[in-house]
């Protein structure tokens, strides 16, 4: 039986990215070996979107929140850089934020049914 999912974010500067998830987002973690941090993810869900063949198998990371405006304000106060304005995407309010050393990820407030809290 499947017991979990392990997400990998590739980073040019893994130490900076790890510090972001540890110190800015405050995610709990274990040290698997000599500073190789593995973070506890928030509750998660998986969506499968149709794609053209070149994008098949591609994965993206979007963090979810209940109040995007308040979350953006809190993260900005911690020095987080946002790479886009908040937009209404229909299915939710969306913005993108910079992960130091690892590009950008999405942050959104869903307006769709969610699966992360199903039993």
Rosetta constraint file for C-alpha pairs under 8 A:
AtomPair CA 9 CA 102 HARMONIC 7.36 0.50
AtomPair CA 10 CA 14 HARMONIC 7.61 0.50
AtomPair CA 10 CA 102 HARMONIC 6.50 0.50
AtomPair CA 11 CA 17 HARMONIC 6.85 0.50
AtomPair CA 11 CA 101 HARMONIC 5.58 0.50
AtomPair CA 11 CA 102 HARMONIC 4.14 0.50
AtomPair CA 11 CA 103 HARMONIC 7.48 0.50
AtomPair CA 12 CA 101 HARMONIC 5.34 0.50
AtomPair CA 12 CA 102 HARMONIC 5.95 0.50
AtomPair CA 13 CA 17 HARMONIC 6.42 0.50
AtomPair CA 13 CA 100 HARMONIC 7.47 0.50
AtomPair CA 13 CA 101 HARMONIC 4.28 0.50
AtomPair CA 13 CA 102 HARMONIC 6.62 0.50
AtomPair CA 14 CA 18 HARMONIC 5.95 0.50
AtomPair CA 14 CA 101 HARMONIC 6.40 0.50
AtomPair CA 14 CA 102 HARMONIC 7.32 0.50
AtomPair CA 15 CA 19 HARMONIC 6.08 0.50
AtomPair CA 15 CA 101 HARMONIC 7.86 0.50
AtomPair CA 16 CA 20 HARMONIC 6.26 0.50
AtomPair CA 16 CA 100 HARMONIC 5.54 0.50
AtomPair CA 16 CA 101 HARMONIC 5.59 0.50
AtomPair CA 17 CA 21 HARMONIC 6.49 0.50
AtomPair CA 17 CA 99 HARMONIC 5.96 0.50
AtomPair CA 17 CA 100 HARMONIC 5.22 0.50
AtomPair CA 17 CA 101 HARMONIC 5.44 0.50
AtomPair CA 17 CA 102 HARMONIC 6.04 0.50
AtomPair CA 18 CA 22 HARMONIC 6.02 0.50
AtomPair CA 18 CA 37 HARMONIC 7.02 0.50
AtomPair CA 19 CA 23 HARMONIC 5.47 0.50
AtomPair CA 19 CA 24 HARMONIC 7.32 0.50
AtomPair CA 20 CA 24 HARMONIC 5.01 0.50
AtomPair CA 20 CA 25 HARMONIC 6.44 0.50
AtomPair CA 20 CA 99 HARMONIC 6.78 0.50
AtomPair CA 20 CA 100 HARMONIC 6.81 0.50
AtomPair CA 21 CA 25 HARMONIC 4.94 0.50
AtomPair CA 21 CA 26 HARMONIC 6.16 0.50
AtomPair CA 21 CA 27 HARMONIC 5.86 0.50
AtomPair CA 21 CA 39 HARMONIC 7.75 0.50
AtomPair CA 22 CA 26 HARMONIC 4.88 0.50
AtomPair CA 22 CA 27 HARMONIC 5.33 0.50
AtomPair CA 22 CA 28 HARMONIC 7.00 0.50
AtomPair CA 22 CA 29 HARMONIC 7.47 0.50
AtomPair CA 22 CA 39 HARMONIC 7.90 0.50
AtomPair CA 23 CA 27 HARMONIC 7.79 0.50
AtomPair CA 24 CA 75 HARMONIC 7.66 0.50
AtomPair CA 24 CA 78 HARMONIC 6.50 0.50
AtomPair CA 24 CA 80 HARMONIC 7.95 0.50
AtomPair CA 25 CA 75 HARMONIC 7.98 0.50
AtomPair CA 27 CA 39 HARMONIC 6.16 0.50
AtomPair CA 27 CA 40 HARMONIC 6.24 0.50
AtomPair CA 27 CA 41 HARMONIC 7.28 0.50
AtomPair CA 28 CA 39 HARMONIC 5.75 0.50
AtomPair CA 28 CA 40 HARMONIC 5.43 0.50
AtomPair CA 29 CA 37 HARMONIC 6.21 0.50
AtomPair CA 29 CA 38 HARMONIC 5.37 0.50
AtomPair CA 29 CA 39 HARMONIC 4.13 0.50
AtomPair CA 29 CA 40 HARMONIC 5.63 0.50
AtomPair CA 30 CA 37 HARMONIC 5.69 0.50
AtomPair CA 30 CA 38 HARMONIC 5.43 0.50
AtomPair CA 30 CA 39 HARMONIC 6.59 0.50
AtomPair CA 31 CA 35 HARMONIC 5.66 0.50
AtomPair CA 31 CA 36 HARMONIC 5.54 0.50
AtomPair CA 31 CA 37 HARMONIC 4.58 0.50
AtomPair CA 31 CA 38 HARMONIC 6.40 0.50
AtomPair CA 32 CA 36 HARMONIC 5.42 0.50
AtomPair CA 32 CA 37 HARMONIC 5.98 0.50
AtomPair CA 32 CA 38 HARMONIC 6.65 0.50
AtomPair CA 33 CA 37 HARMONIC 7.67 0.50
AtomPair CA 43 CA 116 HARMONIC 5.52 0.50
AtomPair CA 43 CA 117 HARMONIC 7.17 0.50
AtomPair CA 44 CA 115 HARMONIC 7.88 0.50
AtomPair CA 44 CA 116 HARMONIC 5.03 0.50
AtomPair CA 45 CA 114 HARMONIC 7.74 0.50
AtomPair CA 45 CA 115 HARMONIC 5.87 0.50
AtomPair CA 45 CA 116 HARMONIC 5.02 0.50
AtomPair CA 51 CA 55 HARMONIC 5.95 0.50
AtomPair CA 51 CA 56 HARMONIC 5.88 0.50
AtomPair CA 52 CA 56 HARMONIC 6.41 0.50
AtomPair CA 60 CA 105 HARMONIC 7.47 0.50
AtomPair CA 61 CA 105 HARMONIC 5.69 0.50
AtomPair CA 61 CA 106 HARMONIC 6.35 0.50
AtomPair CA 62 CA 105 HARMONIC 5.86 0.50
AtomPair CA 62 CA 106 HARMONIC 4.25 0.50
AtomPair CA 62 CA 107 HARMONIC 5.35 0.50
AtomPair CA 62 CA 108 HARMONIC 7.01 0.50
AtomPair CA 63 CA 105 HARMONIC 7.68 0.50
AtomPair CA 63 CA 106 HARMONIC 6.12 0.50
AtomPair CA 63 CA 107 HARMONIC 4.74 0.50
AtomPair CA 63 CA 108 HARMONIC 6.44 0.50
AtomPair CA 64 CA 107 HARMONIC 5.72 0.50
AtomPair CA 64 CA 108 HARMONIC 5.02 0.50
AtomPair CA 64 CA 109 HARMONIC 5.74 0.50
AtomPair CA 64 CA 110 HARMONIC 7.00 0.50
AtomPair CA 65 CA 71 HARMONIC 7.18 0.50
AtomPair CA 65 CA 107 HARMONIC 7.40 0.50
AtomPair CA 65 CA 108 HARMONIC 6.17 0.50
AtomPair CA 65 CA 109 HARMONIC 5.12 0.50
AtomPair CA 65 CA 110 HARMONIC 7.58 0.50
AtomPair CA 66 CA 109 HARMONIC 5.63 0.50
AtomPair CA 66 CA 110 HARMONIC 7.63 0.50
AtomPair CA 67 CA 71 HARMONIC 6.14 0.50
AtomPair CA 67 CA 109 HARMONIC 6.23 0.50
AtomPair CA 68 CA 72 HARMONIC 5.95 0.50
AtomPair CA 68 CA 93 HARMONIC 7.05 0.50
AtomPair CA 68 CA 94 HARMONIC 7.92 0.50
AtomPair CA 68 CA 107 HARMONIC 7.80 0.50
AtomPair CA 68 CA 108 HARMONIC 6.35 0.50
AtomPair CA 68 CA 109 HARMONIC 5.48 0.50
AtomPair CA 69 CA 73 HARMONIC 6.25 0.50
AtomPair CA 70 CA 74 HARMONIC 6.16 0.50
AtomPair CA 71 CA 75 HARMONIC 6.09 0.50
AtomPair CA 72 CA 76 HARMONIC 5.96 0.50
AtomPair CA 73 CA 77 HARMONIC 6.26 0.50
AtomPair CA 74 CA 78 HARMONIC 6.68 0.50
AtomPair CA 75 CA 79 HARMONIC 6.54 0.50
AtomPair CA 75 CA 80 HARMONIC 5.38 0.50
AtomPair CA 76 CA 80 HARMONIC 4.88 0.50
AtomPair CA 76 CA 81 HARMONIC 6.77 0.50
AtomPair CA 76 CA 82 HARMONIC 7.99 0.50
AtomPair CA 80 CA 97 HARMONIC 7.16 0.50
AtomPair CA 80 CA 98 HARMONIC 7.03 0.50
AtomPair CA 81 CA 97 HARMONIC 5.86 0.50
AtomPair CA 81 CA 98 HARMONIC 5.54 0.50
AtomPair CA 82 CA 95 HARMONIC 7.34 0.50
AtomPair CA 82 CA 96 HARMONIC 5.81 0.50
AtomPair CA 82 CA 97 HARMONIC 4.14 0.50
AtomPair CA 82 CA 98 HARMONIC 5.97 0.50
AtomPair CA 83 CA 95 HARMONIC 7.59 0.50
AtomPair CA 83 CA 96 HARMONIC 5.43 0.50
AtomPair CA 83 CA 97 HARMONIC 5.34 0.50
AtomPair CA 83 CA 98 HARMONIC 6.40 0.50
AtomPair CA 83 CA 104 HARMONIC 7.69 0.50
AtomPair CA 84 CA 95 HARMONIC 5.62 0.50
AtomPair CA 84 CA 96 HARMONIC 5.44 0.50
AtomPair CA 84 CA 97 HARMONIC 7.33 0.50
AtomPair CA 85 CA 95 HARMONIC 5.87 0.50
AtomPair CA 85 CA 96 HARMONIC 7.73 0.50
AtomPair CA 86 CA 93 HARMONIC 6.44 0.50
AtomPair CA 86 CA 94 HARMONIC 5.35 0.50
AtomPair CA 86 CA 95 HARMONIC 4.71 0.50
AtomPair CA 87 CA 93 HARMONIC 5.63 0.50
AtomPair CA 87 CA 94 HARMONIC 5.32 0.50
AtomPair CA 87 CA 95 HARMONIC 6.57 0.50
AtomPair CA 88 CA 92 HARMONIC 6.05 0.50
AtomPair CA 88 CA 93 HARMONIC 4.63 0.50
AtomPair CA 88 CA 94 HARMONIC 6.42 0.50
AtomPair CA 89 CA 93 HARMONIC 5.94 0.50
AtomPair CA 89 CA 94 HARMONIC 6.59 0.50
AtomPair CA 90 CA 111 HARMONIC 7.46 0.50
AtomPair CA 91 CA 110 HARMONIC 6.23 0.50
AtomPair CA 91 CA 111 HARMONIC 5.08 0.50
AtomPair CA 91 CA 112 HARMONIC 5.58 0.50
AtomPair CA 92 CA 108 HARMONIC 6.43 0.50
AtomPair CA 92 CA 109 HARMONIC 5.39 0.50
AtomPair CA 92 CA 110 HARMONIC 4.31 0.50
AtomPair CA 92 CA 111 HARMONIC 4.58 0.50
AtomPair CA 92 CA 112 HARMONIC 7.01 0.50
AtomPair CA 93 CA 108 HARMONIC 5.40 0.50
AtomPair CA 93 CA 109 HARMONIC 5.15 0.50
AtomPair CA 93 CA 110 HARMONIC 6.63 0.50
AtomPair CA 93 CA 111 HARMONIC 7.67 0.50
AtomPair CA 94 CA 106 HARMONIC 7.04 0.50
AtomPair CA 94 CA 107 HARMONIC 5.93 0.50
AtomPair CA 94 CA 108 HARMONIC 4.38 0.50
AtomPair CA 94 CA 109 HARMONIC 6.68 0.50
AtomPair CA 95 CA 106 HARMONIC 5.91 0.50
AtomPair CA 95 CA 107 HARMONIC 5.43 0.50
AtomPair CA 95 CA 108 HARMONIC 6.29 0.50
AtomPair CA 96 CA 104 HARMONIC 6.41 0.50
AtomPair CA 96 CA 105 HARMONIC 5.62 0.50
AtomPair CA 96 CA 106 HARMONIC 4.39 0.50
AtomPair CA 96 CA 107 HARMONIC 5.82 0.50
AtomPair CA 97 CA 104 HARMONIC 5.36 0.50
AtomPair CA 97 CA 105 HARMONIC 5.63 0.50
AtomPair CA 97 CA 106 HARMONIC 6.27 0.50
AtomPair CA 97 CA 107 HARMONIC 7.09 0.50
AtomPair CA 98 CA 102 HARMONIC 7.65 0.50
AtomPair CA 98 CA 103 HARMONIC 5.79 0.50
AtomPair CA 98 CA 104 HARMONIC 4.34 0.50
AtomPair CA 98 CA 105 HARMONIC 6.62 0.50
AtomPair CA 99 CA 103 HARMONIC 5.55 0.50
AtomPair CA 99 CA 104 HARMONIC 5.45 0.50
AtomPair CA 99 CA 105 HARMONIC 7.08 0.50
AtomPair CA 110 CA 114 HARMONIC 7.68 0.50
